[in-house]
């Protein structure tokens, strides 16, 4: 049985049974028809995924691995803030007439900063430290830059990654672990999408830094299920989890900037039917 499915089911049941409702509050999100988008929410959800044992993709419904990977690379590799560079249209709602989402996400990843060793953007600094100072407790990224928030068309949801390297007894290679911090998450639309993206990222960084993958810890400050998603979630978590697939990453790639969406693949990925036309709060 897929452990990712069990984690997802337990999280959703906990939110539905023990969460608090925002109904009646003044809320920012709304549905395309203009109605307020209320949620059942839980504060401080923490999920742990051992990437050395399983790739954390849902079988309860399909998660599009290649599209997830493309979006992650758009931010982390291309360091782009223009939606015209994506095949998916998920970000279009927040783009201006040129396709820009402002000084958000990939833009922040591309900003260079001064360090003792020279000028680096956040991604290059992470890779530099993993290769040259792997046991540092300061290997992290942060794109929630307050001085630029007024020029962002949306504030970052998944805003910080902290990397931590350990040495497992009896293993020649070091182990790469990471914590993904997220201020807010739409559980139905985005939870497994983000988990898969950052699981792929950890696999990629581990490979180019000659490490093994370890744990991905996902911390969500405001984990919520939208009111119009509740019936869908209840149907979804009644499904029986299927076996987890095997993740393949092109072993020939040793430079992070050479990865593409075609360098990832799943073997034996069987899922329940997809849930289509999920309404998205904006």
Secondary structure, 3 states (H helix, E strand, C coil): CCHHHHHHHHHHHHHHHHCEECCCCCCCCECCCCCECCEEEEEEEEEEEECCCCCCCCCCCCCCHHHHHHHHHHHHCCCCCEHHHCCCCCCHHHCCCCCECECCCHHHHHCCEEECCEEECHHHHHHHHHHHCCCCCCCEEECCCHHHHHHECCCCCEEEEEEEEECCCCCCCCEEEEEEEEEEEEHHHHHHHHHHHHHHHHHHHHHHCCCEEEEEEEEEEEEEEEHHHHHHHHHHCCCCCCCCCEEEECCCCCCHHHCCHHHEEEECCCCCCCCCCCCCCC
